[in-house]
Amino acid sequence: MLTREDFLQKMTHVATLFTANIQELSDIDARFGDGDHGITVGKIADLITAHIANVGDKSIKDFFGDLGTAIVNVKGGSAGPLYGTMIGGLGECLTGDETEIDATTLKAMFASMQEELGFISNAKVGDKTMMDSLIPAVEAAQGAPDDIAAIFAAATAAADAGCKASEGFVSKFGRARSYKEQTIGTPDAGAASTALFIKGLAQ
């Protein structure tokens, strides 16, 4: 079972990974984009840390909901709205009364991330976006045994593989799409940060 404190610790790991990879993510983004993805992810990391510090007596649902709303408003391209929606989605399937999360509910939380993000993005695997990491991670989570550690392990491996696979895709969204086949060979910055997000959650 996962408690609220477990999730706060996991999100602390996410913030740490984001902060540690600001430069790398911006370098990836600079090849065919605005070069600010790492900076935006850094802002998201700061918001995560601030919300954890001021969590008070919020439920797991309200923590993710409030954090997601704050991240949506982060300036810097589409990353704020996309990450805010995805992170807020972690709590969408909850009632608000949960004090512990079991494996079945964890799988639902993963699915809810993708469902909520799908309301604002129609990107699919192969489009060279964050979905290249998220969709495989969610699918792997659903197919894993009903064991929390197994779910996180499967999701992390799938997200990493999805990020790697994005190197072989042609960008179909954002500024990078104008570069077409030139984008082959470079991973998508959003896929890279999403893989870091899943890895942080799993820690």
Secondary structure, DSSP 8 states (H G I E B T S, - for coil): -EEHHHHHHHHHHHHHHHHHTHHHHHHHHHHHS-S-HHHHHHHHHHHHHHHHHT-TT--HHHHHHHHHHHHHT--STTHHHHHHHHHHHHHHT--S--SEE-HHHHHHHHHHHHHHHHTT----TTSSSTHHHHHHHHHHHHHS-S-HHHHHHHHHHHHHHHHHHGGGS---STGGGGGGGGGTTS--HHHHHHHHHHHHHH-
